[in-house]
Amino acid sequence: FFLPAQFSGLLGTVYRRGNLSFTRDGNALISPVGNRISVFDLKNNKCETFPLATRLNIVCVGLSPDGNLAILIDEEGAALLVSLIGKCVIHHFYFHKPVHSVSFSPDGKKFVITKDNIALMYHAPGRKREFNAFVLDKTYYGPYDETTCIDWTDDSKCFAVGSKDMSTWVFGAERWANLIYYSLGGHKDIIVACFFEENSLDLYTISQDAALCVWQCDTELDGLKPRPPKDAAREENTAKNDEEFLEEPKGEEIHGKANPSEQETRNKVKYSRVAKYFFNKEGDFNNLTSAAYHKKTHLLVTGFASGIFHLHELPDFNLIHSLSISDQRIASISINCTGDWIAFGCSGLGQLLVWEWQSESYVLKQQGHFNSMVSLAYSPDGQYIVTGGEDGKVKVWNTSSSFCFVTFTEHTSGVTAVTFTSNGYVILSASLDGTVRAFDLHRYRNFRTFTSPRPSQFSCLAVDSSGEIVSAGSQDSFEIFIWSMQSGRLLDVISGHEGPISSLSFNPMKCVLASASWDKTVKLWDMLDSWRTKETLMLNSDVLVVAFRPDGKELAVAALNGQITFWDHENAVQTGSIEGRHDLQMGRKELDKITAKQAAKGKSFTTLCYSADGQSILAGGLSKFVCIYNVKEQILMKKFEISCNFSLDAMEEYLDRRKMTEFGSMALIDEGGGGEDGVAIPLPGVKRGDMSYRHFKPEIRVTCLRFSPTGRSWAATTTEGLLIYSLDSGLIFDPFELDIDVTPSNIHKTLRQKEYTMAIVMAFKLNEKKLIQEVIEAVPSNEVDVVCSSLPDLYVEKVLEFLASAFETSCHLEFYLIWAHKLLMLHGQKLKTRSVKLLPVIQFLQKSIQRHFEDVSKLCEWNIYNIKYALAISQQRGVKRLAEETSVDEEELDSDSDYLV
């Protein structure tokens, strides 16, 4: 059923590193998140992550001026040419060295990349049908150290390149007679950014020590003279002679000199420094880390290592605004085309902010979990996801917009488990700080705090189906604590386990609690019978996780030996087992002394989750794979690779031979560490790498898996963030009871004959979404009742499922509501008998309707308020005033009412 599920979204990570860029219309922001890119639509309040990925973390992104193409470049210099319209990869290219920045020319014909101490200019891809999308045009030499930034003039005639050797170079995109190259000094630190003034060769350069130089050019852009044809022809001939001996044309090379001779500078463009400004006050050492300039409004935005940003007006250097947005360095800044919105990215905290500087308000303010996420839970209608992280935060995400809309920060230590109650408005979280907290989604507050008599660290959490009994397991005292949600009182402390409690789960149908422990047992407790042990299930190994099937008739248990066992808990009989250790397919970490195959012998699944229909089970652990098993057949159905990002540790099964020396792996040799023993091997049981290392690589792992109650998607919390995989029905042909007569033309013929029920049945047999939509929308609204009553039972469920998915995109709200209402009224009793099987579909429908209800109700309330206000104002107009009321008030009121009318 969900084998065609595809990656559909990445939540919980909004920015990692690299440069932010606004789209051409200025309404959407493109942000690199690890090895993927996310597009934040700021007008429609939506976020989308593209289903493509580079091999390592993305370092820089270049957008073409028409907004159709993007170049993504990763840490090693591997580039992807991506279509932003089709959301697919068009071309792969390898630059062989790390690239610092990439920038398209404003006319879209060329693009420049900077690597090492050179700048390379390529012909922009996509202008004509070419075999190779990356054709080198010119190579520019000049700087002595690594090049850092690029900026183009408005007419694409010249570009400037900043360098770590404290110089800035202006190069001609063509070889102009009076400008081939020009070197500018004047700084005492690395150049962070350089910007041309609008339609001019005048230049601003900004260095890391927070100094700004203003350079004036003695020539206008129109004053750049093309080279005499004699010189150009001579050069072309020599180039052709060179190319005869080469297998591929290398492009033209331009070698710049820092101190050219007087003869070379004669009749050439000259620059002079007009002014130098300093951002820091005297005695203040605050490194400038990023900058952006809007040419039309002359607005300069600079970000600093302390999290402060300044807005200045150039060329007079007038301070407009200064604000601290974070305590981490601002890694990237971008301004949209209108100059209203400024985007800031802080890689330390993973923050992304969009600030409207004129109204001094946030358009977008998002932040992921600072450390890795540990657990997640879906709300009963599948509309929200709650996540808990090691940073002690509990965040709630909207699945349709992919935005976090509330963060609870009451916990003082890592959150270990989160869950929703059955009504969907209360979130519970357990933490290592010794508290279980309940949060209200109506008022966004922590309204209950449950604690134990003696402080103990809670490792797991469960709440019963009524939402009344809350239970949490302790790591250190081996006890289970039971509280009442209504009163907040501790009802009982259950002891019986001889090891830390690793997992708790309530039976969805009965008040039975299953607890798993490291003492190799799973105990079942009857909550109604004074919390007595109902049953003890003995296993061969430490139990890590336990989960009930949605109908409550089966229990799945994962143990330390890598086995998943299935139990009929009523009779305490084992019904099946899966040996899953080989399917996990561990990777070898850089610092591991043993191979991945050997390390896998001690590995196991750490999270389990049944699908919504209970036929399959999802399992994940300390590897990059999530396995889906069929419970009945006990076979592996599919393995999802959740990441292909090699910037994470433990991704490869075998270490790269190029990174091996005669002394072992290169990672084990600490260069410049100063210590005598080299790199310290991490202690056994260390879950994350040691952050005090110079090169810290997070390890790939899946910490929690949950299936959506709607049955359409599943989510996993991983090192990269919260990944969502969902069914994309538009891409697959999946007919149902197909006959030879069922063709689109026959369906249209039946529709013309007004045999609506027959047409609907035929459309569902073909199972093409567009055709089903056409048929259902062709039914007149007054005949919906008749069609619904004559639909076969089998197709009622299918129509309901279609309605749920159609609600998400369609604007025919009332029409589809009539359909849903008639179907549920006419077939409600029959559907109730199959309620367990139909629950995901009904919840999917409820989620879609609830979303529309929230949107429409807000709009209606706002309109009602406005109409009432307008009425009140209009009634005031005819009322006579008392003499002492001033005429000023009257004028104000009149202007108000005119405005509203």
C-alpha positions in Angstrom: 0.0 0.0 0.0 2.6 2.6 0.9 5.5 1.2 -1.1 5.2 4.1 -3.6 5.6 6.5 -0.6 8.0 9.3 -1.5 10.0 12.0 0.4 7.6 14.9 0.7 9.0 17.2 3.3 11.7 18.1 5.8 10.5 19.8 9.0 12.5 20.9 12.0 15.5 22.1 10.0 15.2 25.6 8.4 18.8 26.5 7.7 22.2 24.8 8.1 24.9 26.7 6.2 25.4 28.4 2.8 23.8 31.5 1.3 20.1 32.4 1.4 18.5 33.8 -1.7 15.1 35.3 -2.6 13.3 34.2 -5.7 12.8 36.6 -8.6 9.4 38.0 -7.4 10.8 38.4 -3.8 7.9 36.4 -2.3 9.8 33.1 -1.6 13.1 32.4 0.1 15.5 29.5 -0.8 17.4 28.1 2.1 20.0 25.3 2.1 19.2 22.7 4.7 22.0 20.2 4.9 22.2 18.6 1.4 18.7 19.7 0.3 17.1 23.0 -0.4 13.8 24.3 1.1 11.6 27.0 -0.4 9.7 29.2 2.0 6.7 30.7 0.3 6.2 33.8 2.5 3.0 35.0 0.8 1.1 31.7 1.2 2.8 30.7 4.4 4.1 27.3 3.1 7.4 25.5 3.0 8.5 22.9 0.5 11.7 20.8 0.5 12.8 19.7 -3.0 13.1 15.9 -3.5 16.7 16.1 -4.6 19.9 16.0 -2.7 23.7 16.6 -3.1 26.3 14.2 -1.8 27.5 16.5 1.0 26.2 19.7 2.7 25.4 22.6 0.3 27.8 25.5 0.7 26.5 27.9 -2.0 23.5 28.4 -4.1 23.3 30.5 -7.3 20.0 31.5 -8.8 19.5 32.5 -12.5 18.0 36.0 -13.0 14.9 34.5 -14.7 14.3 32.3 -11.6 14.1 29.0 -13.5 17.5 27.5 -12.7 19.7 27.1 -9.6 23.2 25.8 -9.2 23.8 24.0 -5.9 27.5 23.4 -4.9 28.5 21.1 -2.0 31.5 21.1 0.3 33.8 19.2 -2.1 32.9 21.3 -5.2 30.3 18.9 -6.7 27.6 20.9 -8.4 24.0 20.2 -9.4 22.1 22.2 -12.0 18.5 22.2 -10.8 15.3 23.3 -12.5 13.2 25.2 -9.9 10.1 24.7 -12.0 10.4 20.9 -12.5 12.2 20.4 -9.2 14.6 18.0 -10.8 18.3 17.7 -11.5 19.3 18.6 -15.0 23.1 18.2 -14.9 26.0 17.1 -12.6 29.4 18.8 -12.6 32.5 18.6 -10.5 34.7 21.7 -9.8 37.4 19.5 -8.1 38.0 22.0 -5.3 35.8 23.6 -2.7 33.8 26.6 -4.2 33.3 29.7 -2.0 30.6 31.6 -4.0 28.6 31.4 -7.3 26.8 34.3 -9.0 24.9 34.6 -12.3 25.3 37.8 -14.4 22.2 40.0 -14.4 21.6 39.3 -18.1 21.7 35.6 -17.4 24.3 34.7 -20.1 27.3 33.9 -17.8 28.0 32.9 -14.3 31.2 33.1 -12.2 32.4 30.8 -9.4 35.3 31.4 -7.0 37.6 28.6 -5.9 41.2 28.7 -4.6 42.6 32.0 -5.6 40.9 32.2 -9.1 37.6 33.1 -10.6 36.1 31.0 -13.4 33.5 32.4 -15.8 31.2 29.9 -17.5 28.5 30.2 -20.2 25.2 30.0 -18.4 23.3 26.8 -19.2 19.8 26.6 -20.7 20.1 29.5 -23.2 20.5 27.1 -26.1 20.4 23.4 -26.5 23.9 22.3 -25.5 25.4 18.9 -24.8 27.5 20.2 -21.9 25.7 22.7 -19.5 29.0 24.0 -18.0 31.3 25.5 -20.7 34.3 27.4 -19.4 34.7 30.9 -21.0 37.5 32.6 -19.0 39.8 32.0 -16.1 40.8 35.0 -14.0 44.0 35.0 -11.9 45.2 37.8 -9.6 44.5 37.3 -5.9 47.2 35.5 -3.9 44.8 33.9 -1.4 41.3 32.3 -1.6 38.6 34.3 -3.3 35.5 34.9 -1.1 32.7 36.9 -2.8 31.4 38.1 -6.2 29.3 41.0 -7.5 28.3 42.0 -11.0 27.6 45.5 -12.5 24.0 45.9 -13.7 24.8 45.6 -17.4 27.0 42.4 -16.9 30.1 44.1 -18.3 32.3 43.7 -15.2 32.4 41.9 -12.0 34.3 42.3 -8.7 35.9 39.5 -6.6 37.0 39.8 -3.0 39.8 37.8 -1.5 41.3 36.6 1.8 44.5 38.5 0.9 42.6 41.7 1.8 42.4 42.9 -1.9 39.4 43.3 -4.2 39.8 42.8 -8.0 37.6 44.3 -10.7 37.6 42.2 -13.9 36.0 42.8 -17.3 33.6 40.1 -18.4 34.9 41.0 -21.9 38.4 42.3 -22.5 37.7 46.0 -22.6 40.4 48.2 -24.0 40.5 50.4 -20.8 39.6 47.7 -18.2 41.0 44.1 -18.1 41.7 44.0 -14.4 42.1 46.4 -11.5 43.3 45.6 -8.0 42.1 47.5 -4.9 43.7 47.4 -1.4 42.9 49.6 1.6 41.8 46.9 4.0 43.5 45.1 7.0 41.4 41.9 7.0 39.6 39.4 4.8 37.1 40.9 2.3 33.6 39.7 3.3 31.6 41.4 0.5 31.9 43.9 -2.4 29.1 45.7 -4.1 28.8 47.9 -7.2 26.7 51.0 -7.1 23.6 51.0 -9.4 24.5 51.5 -13.1 28.1 52.5 -12.2 31.6 51.2 -11.7 31.8 52.8 -8.2 32.4 50.1 -5.6 31.9 49.4 -1.9 34.2 46.8 -0.2 33.6 45.5 3.3 36.2 43.5 5.4 35.9 41.2 8.4 37.3 43.8 10.8 34.1 45.9 10.1 35.6 48.5 7.8 33.9 49.8 4.7 35.8 51.5 1.8 34.0 53.6 -0.8 35.8 53.6 -4.2 35.0 56.0 -7.0 35.8 55.2 -10.7 36.7 57.9 -13.2 34.8 56.1 -16.0 31.1 55.4 -16.5 29.9 52.0 -17.7 29.3 53.4 -21.1 32.9 54.6 -21.2 34.2 51.0 -21.4 35.7 50.7 -24.9 35.7 47.5 -26.8 39.1 46.2 -27.9 40.5 47.2 -31.3 39.7 44.4 -33.8 43.4 44.0 -34.7 44.4 42.8 -31.1 41.3 40.6 -30.8 42.0 38.8 -34.2 45.7 38.2 -33.3 44.7 36.8 -29.9 42.1 34.5 -31.5 44.7 33.0 -33.8 47.1 32.2 -31.0 44.2 30.7 -29.0 43.3 28.5 -32.0 46.9 27.3 -32.4 47.0 26.4 -28.7 43.7 24.5 -28.9 44.8 22.3 -31.7 47.1 20.5 -29.3 44.5 20.3 -26.5 41.7 17.7 -26.4 39.1 20.3 -25.1 39.1 24.1 -25.3 40.3 25.5 -22.0 38.9 29.0 -22.4 40.8 32.3 -22.2 43.1 33.1 -19.2 43.5 36.5 -17.8 46.4 37.1 -15.4 46.1 40.1 -13.2 49.1 41.8 -11.4 48.8 43.6 -8.1 51.4 46.2 -9.2 51.1 46.8 -12.9 53.7 49.0 -14.7 53.0 52.5 -15.6 52.8 51.6 -19.3 50.1 49.0 -18.6 47.9 51.5 -16.6 48.1 54.3 -19.2 44.6 55.2 -20.7 43.0 52.7 -18.4 40.2 53.0 -15.8 41.3 54.5 -12.4 39.8 54.0 -9.0 40.2 56.3 -6.0 39.2 55.8 -2.4 36.7 58.5 -1.4 35.9 57.4 2.2 36.5 54.7 4.8 34.0 54.0 7.5 34.2 51.8 10.6 31.1 49.9 12.0 32.6 49.1 15.5 33.1 51.7 18.2 36.6 52.3 19.4 37.9 49.3 21.5 35.0 47.1 20.2 36.2 43.9 18.4 33.1 42.4 16.7 33.8 40.5 13.5 31.6 41.3 10.5 30.5 38.0 9.1 28.0 38.7 6.2 26.6 41.6 4.3 24.0 42.4 1.6 23.3 45.5 -0.5 20.1 46.7 -2.2 21.2 48.9 -5.1 17.9 50.7 -5.8 17.3 51.9 -2.2 21.1 52.1 -1.4 20.5 50.0 1.7 23.4 48.1 3.2 22.7 45.3 5.8 25.6 43.9 7.8 25.6 41.0 10.2 28.1 40.4 13.0 29.6 37.4 14.9 27.6 38.5 18.1 24.2 38.2 16.3 23.8 42.0 15.8 22.8 43.5 12.4 23.0 47.1 11.2 21.1 48.9 8.4 23.0 51.8 6.8 22.2 54.1 3.9 25.1 54.5 1.5 27.1 56.4 0.3 26.7 58.7 3.4 26.8 55.8 5.9 23.8 56.9 7.9 22.7 54.3 10.5 18.9 53.5 10.0 18.5 50.7 12.4 20.5 48.3 14.6 19.1 45.1 16.3 20.3 41.9 18.0 18.5 38.9 16.7 20.5 36.1 18.2 23.6 35.4 20.3 25.2 33.4 17.4 27.0 34.7 14.3 24.9 35.7 11.4 26.1 33.4 8.6 24.1 34.7 5.6 22.0 37.8 4.7 19.8 38.4 1.6 17.4 41.2 0.6 14.4 40.7 -1.7 13.9 42.6 -5.0 11.7 45.3 -3.5 14.1 45.9 -0.6 11.3 45.4 2.0 12.3 42.1 3.5 15.7 41.0 4.8 16.5 37.3 5.4 19.0 36.2 8.1 20.4 32.8 8.6 22.3 31.7 11.8 24.0 28.3 11.3 24.9 27.9 15.0 21.2 27.6 16.2 19.7 26.7 12.8 17.7 30.0 12.8 16.0 31.6 9.8 14.4 35.0 10.1 12.8 37.3 7.6 12.6 40.9 8.9 10.5 43.7 7.4 12.7 46.7 8.3 10.2 49.5 7.7 7.5 48.1 10.0 10.2 46.5 12.3 8.3 43.2 12.4 9.1 39.6 11.6 7.6 38.1 8.4 9.1 34.6 9.3 10.8 33.4 12.4 11.7 29.7 12.5 14.2 27.7 14.4 14.8 23.9 14.5 15.9 21.9 17.5 19.4 22.9 18.5 20.4 19.3 19.2 18.9 16.3 17.6 15.2 15.5 17.8 14.4 12.5 20.0 10.7 11.8 19.6 7.6 12.7 17.7 3.9 12.1 17.7 1.0 12.8 15.3 -2.2 14.5 16.4 -5.3 12.3 16.1 -6.4 14.0 12.9 -2.9 14.0 11.4 -2.8 17.8 11.1 -0.1 18.5 13.6 3.2 16.8 14.6 4.8 17.4 18.0 8.6 16.8 18.4 10.8 16.7 21.5 14.5 17.4 21.3 17.7 17.0 23.5 17.6 20.8 23.9 14.6 20.5 26.2 12.2 22.1 23.7 8.8 20.8 22.6 7.8 22.1 19.2 4.5 21.7 17.3 4.5 21.7 13.5 1.7 22.1 11.0 1.9 19.2 8.4 0.3 21.2 5.6 2.4 24.4 5.9 5.5 22.7 7.4 6.0 25.6 9.8 6.4 25.4 13.6 3.7 27.5 15.2 4.4 27.0 18.9 7.5 26.1 21.0 7.3 25.2 24.7 10.5 25.7 26.7 9.5 24.8 30.2 11.7 21.6 30.4 15.2 22.2 31.8 16.7 19.0 30.4 16.4 16.8 27.3 12.9 15.7 26.3 12.7 11.9 25.9 9.1 11.3 24.8 6.1 13.2 23.5 2.5 12.3 22.8 -1.0 13.7 22.0 -4.1 12.8 24.0 -7.1 11.4 22.1 -8.9 14.8 21.8 -5.9 16.3 20.0 -5.6 19.5 22.1 -3.3 18.3 24.9 0.4 17.4 24.4 2.3 15.5 27.0 6.1 15.4 27.3 8.5 13.5 29.5 12.0 14.7 30.3 15.2 13.8 32.1 14.6 16.8 34.4 12.2 14.6 36.4 8.9 16.1 35.2 6.1 15.1 32.8 4.3 18.3 31.5 1.0 18.7 29.9 0.5 21.6 27.4 -2.8 23.1 26.1 -3.0 23.8 22.4 -5.9 26.3 22.9 -4.0 28.7 25.1 -0.5 27.5 24.5 0.4 27.0 28.2 1.8 24.4 30.5 -1.3 23.6 32.6 -0.1 20.5 34.5 3.3 19.3 35.8 3.5 15.8 37.0 6.4 14.9 39.3 7.6 11.8 41.3 8.1 11.7 45.1 11.8 11.2 44.6 13.5 12.9 41.6 13.9 10.4 38.8 14.7 10.7 35.1 11.8 9.7 32.9 12.7 7.8 29.7 9.3 7.0 28.3 5.7 8.1 28.3 2.2 6.7 27.5 -1.3 8.0 27.9 -4.5 5.9 27.7 -7.2 6.2 25.0 -9.4 8.3 27.3 -6.6 10.8 28.0 -7.2 10.4 31.8 -4.3 8.1 32.9 -0.7 9.3 32.3 2.2 6.9 32.9 5.9 7.4 32.7 8.8 5.0 33.1 11.9 5.8 35.1 15.5 5.2 34.0 17.1 5.1 37.5 14.5 3.7 39.9 13.1 1.0 37.6 9.5 2.2 38.5 6.4 3.2 36.5 4.5 6.3 37.8 0.8 6.7 37.2 -0.9 10.1 37.4 -4.5 11.4 36.9 -4.7 14.0 34.2 -7.8 15.6 35.8 -6.4 16.2 39.2 -2.6 16.0 38.5 -2.2 13.7 41.5 0.1 10.7 41.6 -2.2 7.6 41.7 0.3 4.8 42.0 3.9 3.8 41.6 4.3 0.4 40.0 7.4 -1.6 40.7 8.3 -5.1 39.5 10.9 -4.5 36.8 14.6 -5.1 37.7 16.1 -2.8 35.1 15.5 0.6 33.5 12.1 1.0 31.8 12.8 1.5 28.1 9.3 1.8 26.6 5.6 2.1 27.6 2.5 1.6 25.4 -1.2 1.6 26.2 -3.6 -0.8 24.4 -5.8 1.4 22.2 -8.9 -0.7 22.9 -8.5 -1.6 26.6 -7.0 -0.1 29.7 -3.9 -2.3 29.6 -0.4 -0.9 29.8 2.6 -2.8 28.4 6.0 -1.9 29.8 9.4 -3.0 28.4 12.6 -3.1 30.4 16.3 -4.0 30.2 15.6 -6.9 32.5 14.5 -9.0 29.4 10.8 -8.8 30.2 7.6 -7.1 29.0 4.9 -6.8 31.7 1.2 -6.2 31.0 -0.6 -4.2 33.7 -4.4 -4.0 34.0 -5.2 -0.4 34.9 -8.8 -1.2 36.1 -7.8 -4.1 38.4 -5.7 -2.1 41.0 -2.6 -2.2 38.7 -1.8 -5.9 39.1 0.5 -7.6 36.7 -1.7 -9.3 34.2 1.0 -11.1 32.3 4.8 -11.2 32.0 6.4 -12.0 28.6 10.0 -13.4 28.8 12.5 -12.6 26.1 16.1 -13.6 25.3 17.5 -10.1 25.3 17.1 -6.6 26.8 13.8 -5.1 25.5 14.1 -1.7 23.8 10.7 -0.9 22.5 7.1 -2.1 22.6 4.1 -1.2 20.4 0.5 -2.2 20.1 -1.3 -2.8 16.8 -4.0 -0.1 16.2 -6.8 -2.7 16.9 -5.0 -3.7 20.2 -4.9 -7.4 19.4 -1.2 -7.8 18.8 2.0 -6.6 20.5 5.3 -6.0 18.7 8.6 -6.1 20.8 12.1 -5.1 19.6 15.0 -6.5 21.6 18.8 -5.8 21.8 19.6 -8.9 19.8 18.0 -7.3 16.7 14.9 -9.4 16.7 11.3 -8.1 16.4 8.8 -10.5 18.0 5.0 -10.5 17.7 2.8 -11.6 20.6 -0.8 -12.5 21.2 -0.9 -10.8 24.6 -4.3 -12.1 25.6 -2.9 -15.7 25.7 0.8 -14.7 26.1 1.8 -16.6 23.0 4.5 -15.6 20.5 3.0 -15.5 17.0 6.0 -14.6 14.9 9.5 -13.1 14.8 11.7 -11.1 12.4 15.5 -11.3 12.4 16.2 -7.7 11.4 19.8 -7.1 12.2 21.1 -7.7 8.6 18.4 -5.3 7.2 19.7 -2.4 9.4 22.9 -2.4 7.4 25.1 -0.3 9.7 27.7 2.1 8.4 31.3 2.4 9.7 32.1 5.5 11.6 35.4 7.4 10.9 36.8 6.6 14.3 35.7 2.9 14.4 38.5 0.4 14.7 36.3 -2.5 13.6 34.4 -3.0 10.4 30.7 -2.2 10.0 29.9 -5.9 9.7 31.4 -6.6 13.2 29.8 -3.5 14.7 26.4 -4.6 13.4 26.4 -7.6 15.7 25.7 -5.4 18.7 23.1 -3.2 16.9 19.3 -3.4 17.0 16.1 -1.5 16.2 15.4 1.3 18.6 12.0 2.4 17.4 8.9 0.5 16.1 5.6 1.7 14.7 2.6 -0.1 13.1 1.0 1.2 10.0 -2.6 2.7 10.3 -4.1 -0.5 9.0 -2.0 -2.7 11.2 -0.7 -4.9 8.4 2.9 -3.6 8.3 5.4 -2.4 10.8 8.1 0.3 10.4 11.4 -0.2 12.2 14.5 2.0 12.5 17.6 2.4 14.5 21.2 3.5 14.4 21.5 3.4 10.6 20.4 5.3 7.5 17.7 2.8 6.7 14.0 2.5 7.7 12.7 -1.0 7.2 9.0 -1.9 6.4 8.0 -5.4 7.2 4.8 -7.3 6.4 3.6 -8.6 9.8 1.7 -11.6 8.5 4.3 -12.9 6.0 7.2 -11.7 8.2 9.2 -10.4 5.2 11.0 -7.2 4.4 8.8 -5.2 1.9 11.0 -2.1 1.4 14.0 -0.3 2.8 13.9 3.5 2.7 17.3 5.2 2.7 16.5 8.4 4.7 19.7 10.2 3.8 22.5 10.3 1.2 24.4 13.1 3.0 28.0 12.0 3.4 28.7 15.0 5.6 27.2 12.8 8.3 29.2 10.0 10.0 28.5 6.2 9.6 27.1 6.7 6.1 29.4 4.3 4.3 29.8 0.6 5.0 33.5 0.6 4.0 35.9 3.5 4.8 37.3 5.2 1.7 40.7 3.7 0.8 42.0 7.2 -0.1 41.5 8.2 3.6 43.5 5.2 4.9 47.2 5.4 5.7 49.7 2.8 6.9 48.8 3.9 10.5 45.0 3.5 9.9 42.2 6.0 9.1 43.1 9.7 8.5 40.4 10.7 11.0 42.3 8.9 13.8 45.3 11.1 13.2 44.6 14.5 14.8 46.5 17.1 12.8 47.6 20.0 15.1 45.8 18.7 18.1 48.8 19.2 20.3 47.9 16.2 22.4 50.4 13.3 22.7 47.8 10.5 22.2 46.2 11.8 19.0 42.4 11.4 18.8 40.6 10.0 21.8 38.3 7.1 20.9 34.8 7.7 22.0 33.7 5.7 25.1 31.2 2.8 24.5 27.6 3.9 24.6 28.3 7.5 23.5 25.3 8.3 21.4 26.5 11.4 19.7 30.1 12.4 18.8 32.3 14.4 21.0 31.5 18.1 20.3 34.9 19.2 21.7 36.6 17.7 18.6 37.9 20.0 16.0 36.1 18.1 13.2 32.7 17.1 14.6 30.6 14.9 12.4 27.0 14.1 13.6 26.2 10.4 13.3 23.2 9.3 11.1 20.4 7.7 13.1 16.6 7.3 13.2 15.4 8.1 16.8 11.6 7.8 16.3 9.1 6.6 13.7 5.4 7.4 13.6 2.6 6.6 11.1 0.0 9.2 10.4 -3.5 8.4 11.6 -4.7 9.3 8.1 -2.7 6.4 6.7 -1.3 8.6 3.9 2.1 9.3 5.4 4.7 8.5 8.0 7.4 10.5 9.7 10.9 9.9 11.1 13.0 12.0 13.4 16.6 11.7 12.2 19.9 13.5 12.5 18.9 15.6 9.6 15.5 16.7 11.0 12.0 15.5 10.8 11.5 13.7 7.4 8.0 13.0 6.1 7.2 10.4 3.5 3.8 10.4 1.9 1.8 8.7 -0.9 1.8 10.6 -4.1 -1.1 9.1 -6.0 -0.6 11.3 -9.0 2.5 9.5 -10.2 1.3 5.9 -10.2 -1.2 3.9 -12.3 -3.0 1.6 -9.8 -6.2 0.3 -11.4 -8.9 -1.5 -9.3 -11.0 -4.4 -10.7 -10.2 -3.2 -14.2 -12.4 -4.5 -17.1 -11.7 -4.4 -20.8 -14.6 -1.9 -21.3 -13.3 0.6 -18.8 -11.6 3.3 -20.8 -11.7 7.2 -20.5 -13.8 7.5 -23.7 -16.4 5.0 -22.3 -16.5 6.9 -19.0 -17.2 10.2 -20.8 -19.9 8.4 -22.9 -21.6 7.2 -19.7 -21.4 10.6 -18.2 -23.1 12.2 -21.3 -25.9 9.7 -20.8 -26.2 11.0 -17.3 -25.6 7.6 -15.7 -23.6 9.2 -12.9 -23.3 6.2 -10.5 -22.0 4.0 -13.3 -19.5 6.6 -14.4 -18.2 7.0 -10.8 -17.7 3.2 -10.5 -15.9 3.1 -13.9 -13.7 6.0 -13.0 -12.7 4.4 -9.7 -11.9 1.2 -11.6 -9.5 3.1 -13.7 -8.3 5.0 -10.6 -7.0 8.1 -12.3 -7.4 11.1 -10.0 -8.1 13.7 -12.7 -10.8 11.5 -14.3 -12.5 10.8 -10.9 -12.5 14.5 -10.2 -14.1 15.3 -13.6 -16.8 12.7 -13.1 -17.7 13.7 -9.5 -17.8 17.4 -10.4 -20.1 16.7 -13.3 -22.8 15.4 -10.9 -25.4 18.1 -10.4 -25.6 19.1 -6.7 -29.4 18.3 -6.5 -28.6 14.7 -7.7 -25.8 14.0 -5.2 -28.4 12.4 -2.8 -29.6 9.9 -5.4 -26.1 9.0 -6.6 -24.9 8.5 -3.0 -27.8 6.1 -2.1 -27.2 4.0 -5.2 -23.4 3.7 -4.8 -22.1 0.1 -4.0 -20.7 -0.2 -0.5 -17.2 -0.9 -1.7 -17.0 2.4 -3.5 -18.4 4.5 -0.6 -15.0 4.2 1.1 -13.2 5.1 -2.1 -15.3 8.2 -2.7 -14.7 9.3 0.9 -10.9 8.9 0.5 -11.1 10.9 -2.7 -13.1 13.6 -1.1 -10.5 13.9 1.7 -7.7 14.4 -0.7 -9.7 16.7 -3.0 -10.6 19.0 0.0 -6.9 19.9 0.3 -6.7 21.5 -3.2 -10.2 22.2 -4.5 -12.1 25.4 -4.2 -15.5 23.7 -4.5 -15.9 23.6 -0.8 -19.7 23.5 -0.5 -20.1 20.9 -3.3 -17.7 18.5 -1.6 -19.2 19.1 1.8 -22.6 18.1 0.4 -21.0 14.9 -0.9 -19.4 14.1 2.4 -22.5 14.9 4.4 -24.8 12.7 2.2 -22.4 9.8 2.1 -22.0 9.7 5.9 -25.7 10.2 6.6 -26.8 7.4 4.1 -24.0 4.9 4.8 -23.1 5.8 8.4 -24.4 2.6 10.0 -22.7 0.3 7.5 -19.4 2.2 7.8 -19.6 2.0 11.6 -19.3 -1.8 11.5 -16.0 -1.4 9.6 -14.8 1.5 11.8 -11.4 0.1 12.6 -10.5 -0.4 9.0 -12.0 2.9 7.9 -10.6 5.0 10.7 -7.6 6.4 8.7 -9.9 7.5 5.9 -12.3 9.2 8.2 -9.5 11.0 10.1 -8.0 12.1 6.7 -11.4 13.6 5.9 -11.7 15.2 9.3 -8.3 16.8 9.0 -9.1 18.3 5.6 -12.5 19.7 6.8 -11.0 21.0 10.0 -8.4 22.9 8.1 -11.0 24.6 6.0 -13.2 25.3 9.0 -10.3 27.1 10.8 -9.5 29.2 7.7 -13.2 30.1 6.9 -14.2 30.8 10.5 -11.4 33.3 11.0 -12.4 35.1 7.8 -16.1 35.1 8.8 -15.3 36.4 12.3 -13.2 39.2 10.9 -16.0 40.2 8.4 -18.6 40.1 11.1 -16.5 42.4 13.2 -15.9 44.8 10.3 -19.7 45.0 9.4 -20.6 45.6 13.1 -18.0 48.4 13.3 -19.3 50.0 10.1 -22.9 49.8 11.4 -21.9 51.4 14.7 -20.0 54.2 12.9 -22.9 54.9 10.5 -25.4 55.0 13.4 -23.1 57.6 15.1 -23.3 60.0 12.2 -26.8 61.2 12.7 -26.6 61.6 16.5 -26.4 65.1 17.8 -23.4 65.9 19.9 -23.2 67.8 23.2 -21.9 71.4 22.8 -18.7 70.7 24.8 -17.5 68.0 22.4 -14.8 69.4 20.3 -15.1 69.6 16.5 -11.8 67.7 16.2 -13.4 64.4 17.4 -16.2 64.9 14.8 -13.7 65.3 12.0 -11.8 62.2 13.1 -15.0 60.2 13.2 -16.2 61.4 9.8 -12.9 60.5 8.2 -13.1 57.0 9.9 -16.6 56.3 8.5 -15.7 57.6 5.0 -12.7 55.2 5.0 -14.9 52.3 6.0 -17.7 53.0 3.6 
